[in-house]
Amino acid sequence: MRPSRRSVLAAIPLMGCAGEARARVNVIHVTPNGEGDGSSWANAAGFYAIADLLEHLEPGGEVLVAADRGEYALSEPLELGRGGRASQEVRIHGVNSQTGAPMAALLRGNRTEREEGAEVFKLLRGASHLKFSHFDFRDVGNGAFRVAGAVSNIAIEDCSFENIYRFFENTAGNGEGHASMDGFVLRRCRGSRVQRGFLRIRYNSRNGLIEDCAARGQINEGGLIPVGCALDDRANAITYRRVVMEGFQQLNGAEYWNGDGFSDEPGNGAIRYESCEARGSTDGGFDCKSRDVVLENCVAEDNKRNFRLWGDHATMTNCISRDPNFRGRDANENASSSHIWIGGEENIDIDIANLIIEDRDATPIIEFNHDVGRVQIRGVTINSPRVNWGNDEGRIRAGMLIGEPRFHQNIANGTP
């Protein structure tokens, strides 16, 4: 049985000897079986000792987690309540203990088919100015990283994952009114077999960048609603860049099957999607409800409704919609498929420029939830058996479409 974090710490003479309990160090060494004070690889500490040893780490120091000495078996979160300072962030990263080169340390949780499993890194209030990199998460619950208190300047880079509930979770802990983040980056994090989502960001979190990340979901039967990247509450000033979400599906979800690649809500603001891709969702590829959302060079394909626009104002530029797929066709789902679905309030204002439509069955290009305010479409290329503007073709051609679309027929036969 693995000893508890507290029992391990009780045996550690802090950073060398009891008489130097206040000593500060620049590096902490961690191995799967470490029982020392972390002062060297020969005296490496265990994984759960990191929380208390951070007290003795200089701002700008680093925690080296050996990746070449076996995996780390975890059954509870590592709760971190300390970090670095502005311009002196603390790095916690996997390395090869022989060479010092970056190497992904394997962190294995206790997730099973019946149990959600534990989180891994749990960031409490005070855990700011931290940078994590080079970890491989397996069998993890609601958060390889969970932000449970207000923090700032968090960076997570070069991580992988498999069989997880959610990679990044943002939920306040007990006694916390919120868990807002100010300044955060997720970069080059990729994996598969994600049950609920790659990330969820909420409260008043702001100034975030998600870049060069990718996640593949797993099928959920009824019940849970999966979303690859979910924003909620008042999260704002967040940019997705070259992020790919695939296969977030809720099958047999009664009268409507949910499951989105990306979603944002009415309280969000200043949300940008740049060169992002959403594939294989049972609902929206991009389900955008926030005001002034911007989509540039994005691709949506194989979703029930590739792009869903709800907010007062939205801009789409150089986007591609390809082969919408209504998976509930033979079930009792009350829905329909389209390239672009437009809802929201009557005063909605949408600008669409240089749109490319590709499909093999002439799926309706645009569906409206009701009579909307203003939609302007400038520059459309259609590769399809025929041009199908849906039930509102007359209104689209008369008041929305600027210039005749470029139409290429017979893509259904493989000859665009």
N, C-alpha and C positions, 0 to 999 in steps of 0.2 A: 504494500500500500504506500502511495506517495505521501510523505509527511506534509502537514499543513504549512502554509507560508509562515505563520507565526512561530511554529516550532523550529523551522529552519533558521529564521532570523535570530532566535534566542541563542543559537549555537554559534553565531557569527561574531567574532571579535571585530567590531566595526572598523574597516579600512586599516587593518594592520595590528592594532593592539588597543586594549581598553583605555589606555592613557592618552590615546590620540583620537578620541571619539569625534573631535571637532575638525579633524584634518580634512582638507578638500583635495579631490583628485580630478584628473582630466579624463580618465578612462575606467570603465567597469567592464570586466570580462565575465561572460555567462556561457555555461554549457548545460546540456541536459541533466547531468548528474552532479553538477557543481554543489559543493557544500562549504566553500571557502568565503573569503571576504570580497572577492571580485578584483583584487589588486593585480592579478596576473592570470595567465592561462593555467598555471600550476595551482593557483588558489582561486579558481573560478567560482563564482556564485551560481545558485540556481535561478531559474526563470522568475519565480515568484518573489525573489529577494530584490528584484529591480525596483519595486515600489519604494522601499525604504532606503535603498542605497542611493537613489536619486538625491536625497537630502545632502549627500556628501560630494555630489558631482558639481564641478565648477560650471557656471554658465558657459555655453559653447563646447562643453565636453561631449563624450560619446559613450554609448553602451554597445559593446561588441557582442553579438549573439552568434556563437559558433554554429555554422551550418554544416560542417563536415564531421560532426561527432554524434550523429544520430538525430532522431526526431524528438520533439518536445510533446509529451503527452499531457494534455490540459483538461481539467474538469471544472474549473471555475475561472471567472475573469481575473485578469491582472488589473487592479485598480490603481490608476496613476493620478496623484493630486499635486504633482510638482512638474516643473518644466524649466525652460531657460529664460532668457530675457530678450528684449528687442535687439536684433542684430547679433544675438548670441544664443541661437537656438541649440537645443540638445538633440543629438542624433541617436536614434535607436535603430540599429541595422544589422542584418545578417552578413557574416563574413566567413571566409576560409581562415581558420585559426592558424594554419601553417604559413599562408602567404599574405594574409590581410586583404586579399582581393574580395570585392563584393560577391556574395553567394547567398542564394535564398535559403533561409532556415525554415525547416518544415515544422509547422505548428499544427498538431492534430487535436481536435476537440472530441467531444463525446456524443455528437449527433448520431441518431439512429433513425430507422424508419418510423418509430413511434415517439421518439423524443426529439424536441427541437434542438437541444444542445445548448451549451454555454457560449457566452461571448468570449472574446480574447482580450483585446486592449480596451479598457473602459476608462474614458477620460473624464475625470471629475473637475469641478471648479478649481482653477489653479494650474491645470495641466496645459499651459499655453507655451508657445514657442518650442514646439516639438516637431521633429522630422523623422518619419519612419520610412524604411526602405528595405527591400530584399527579404520578403517573407513569403512563404508558400502555405496557405491556409487550407486545411482539409477538415471536413466534418464539423463545421462551425455553426452556431445558432444565430441569433439576431444581432449580428455585428462582429465581423472580424475586428472592426473598430466601431465602438459606440461612444458617442459624445453624450455625457449624462449631466453636464453642467456648463455654464458659460465659459468659453475658451476663445483664444485668438491665435492666429498664425500657426496653423496646423498643416503639415505637408505629408502626404502619403504617396510613395513612388515605388515603381518596379516590384509590384506584388502580384502573385497568382493565387487562384483559389479553385476549389472543387467541392461539390456537395455542401452547400451552405444555404442558410435561410436568407441572410442578407449580408452583403459585404460591408456597407457603411450605414450605420443607424444613428439617428439624431433624436433621442428621447430623454427627457429630463429624469433624473433619479429622484429618490425620496427626499422630500424637503426642498427641492429645487422648483422654482416657478417656471423656469424655462431652461433651455440648453442652447442658447443662440451662439453662433460662431461668427467671428469677424476676421476674415482673411483665411482662406483654406484652399488647398490644392490637392487634387487626386490626379496622378499622372502615371500612365503606363501600367495600369492594373487590369489584369485579364483573367477570365476563368469561365467555368461552365457548371451545369447542374445547380442552378440558382433557383430556389423555390419561390421566394417572394419578390426579391429585387436586388439590383446592384447597389442602389443607394436610396435613402430617404432623407431629405433636408427640410427643416421647418423652423418654427418660431421666427425670430427676427434675424436669422442668419443672412450674412451679406458678404459681398466681395469674394466670390468663389470662382474657381476654375477647375473644370473636369476636362482632361485632355488625354487623347490617345488611349482611351480605356475601352474595354469590350467585355460583354457578358452574354452568356447563352442561358436562357431559362429552361425550366423543366415543366412538363404538363401538370396542371392542377385540375383535378376533377371536382367541379362545383366549388362551393365554399370560398377558399382564399382567392383574393383578387391580386394577381401579380402585376407589378409595374417595374420595368427595368430601371428607370430613373424617375423618382417621384419628388416633386416640390410641393410644399404645403404652407399654410399659415401666411406669414409676411416675408418669407425668404425673397431676397432681391439682389440685383446686380450679380447674376450668376451666368457664366458662359460655359457652354459645352463646345468642345472643339475636337473633331475627328473621333467621336464616340460612337460605338456600334452596339446596339441592343437587339438581340435575336431571340425569338421563340418564347415570349412571355404569354402563356396561354391559360385560359380558364375554360375548360370544356364542360359542357352540360351545365352551364350556369343559369338554369331556369329559362325565363323569357328573354334574357339578354346576357350574352357571353362577354364578360369584361376581359381585361388583359391588354396593357399598353406597353409600347417601347419606351416612350417618354411622356411625362405629364407635368403640367403646371396648373395652378389653381388661381381663382380670381384675385386673391390677396397678394399674389406674387407680382414682381415688377422688374423691368430691365433684364429680361431673360433672353439670351441669345443662343441659337443653335447654329454652329458653323461646321459645314462638311460632316454632318452626322448622318447615321444610317439606322433605320428601324425596319426589322423584317420579322414576319411570321407571328404577329400578334393577333389574338382573337378579337381585339377591338382596334383602337387607334395606334398607328405607328407613332405619330406625334399628336398628342391630345392636349391642345394649348388653350387654356382659359384665361391667361393673364393678359393685362393690357400692354400694348406696344411690344408684343413678342416679335422677335426677328428670326427668320429661318433663311440661311444662305447656303447654297450649294449642298442641300440635303437630299437624301435618297430615302424613299419609303416604298417598300414592296412587300407583297404577300400578307398584308394586313387587311382586316375587314374594311376599315376606312383609313386610307394611308395618311391623310392629313385631316385633323379635326381642329377647326378654328372657332373659338367661342368669344374671345375678348373684344373690347370696344375697338381696338385697332391692332392689326397684324400686318406684317410684311413678309412676303415670300419672294426670293430672288434666286434664279438659276437652280431651281429644285426639280427633281425627277420623281414622278409617281409611276409605279410599275406593278401591273398584275395584282389588283386587289383580290382578296380571297375570303369569301363568306363561308366559314367552316360550319356554321349552324344551319346550313341549307336543308339538310335532311332531318333536323331535329325540330323542336318547338320554339326556336328562337324567333323573336319578333324584331327583325332588323333587316338591313339591306347593305349592300356593298357599294362603295364609291371611291373615286380617287381623292376628292376633296369634299368634306362635309362642313357646312357652315351653319352655326347656330348662334347663340348669344342674343343680345338685345337688338331692338329695332334700329338703333343708331350705330350699328357696327360699321367699321370703315376698314376695308381690306385692300391692299395693293399686292398684285401678283404679277411678276415680270419674268419673262424667259422661262416659262414652264414647259417641261417635257412630259408627255403622257404616253405610256407604252402598255399595251395589253393585247390579249389574244381573243377576247370575247366582247369587246365594245362595252365595257362596264361604264355606267354613267360617270362623267367627268366631275360634275358638281351636283351635290344635293343640298337643299336648303331646309333648315328646320322651320323657318317661316319667312315672310317677306322681310328682307334685311335692308339696312340703310344704303350703303355704298360699297360696291365691289368693282374694282377695275382690273382688267386682265390685259396685259401688254406683252405680246409675243408668246405664241403657243405653238409647239411642234407636237403633232399627234401621230403616233404609229399604232394603228389599230385597224380592224376590219372595216370600221366606219366611224364617223364622228358622232358621238352620243353625249349631248349636253344634259341629258336627263329630262325631267318634266318641265324645266324652265328654259328651254332652248330659245324661245322667242324673246323673253326678257333679257337673257344673257347676250344674245346677238344685238339686241336693240340698244341696251343701256350699259353693258359691262365690257364687251369685247372691243378692244382697239386693234383694228387690223384683222384680216382673215387669217385663220391658223394655217400653218404648213402641215399638210396632211399626206401621210404615206400609207398606202393601203396594203392589205394582204400579209401583214405581219403574222396573222394566224396560220398562214401556210409556210412560214419561215422565209418569206421573201419581202423584206421591208422595202 
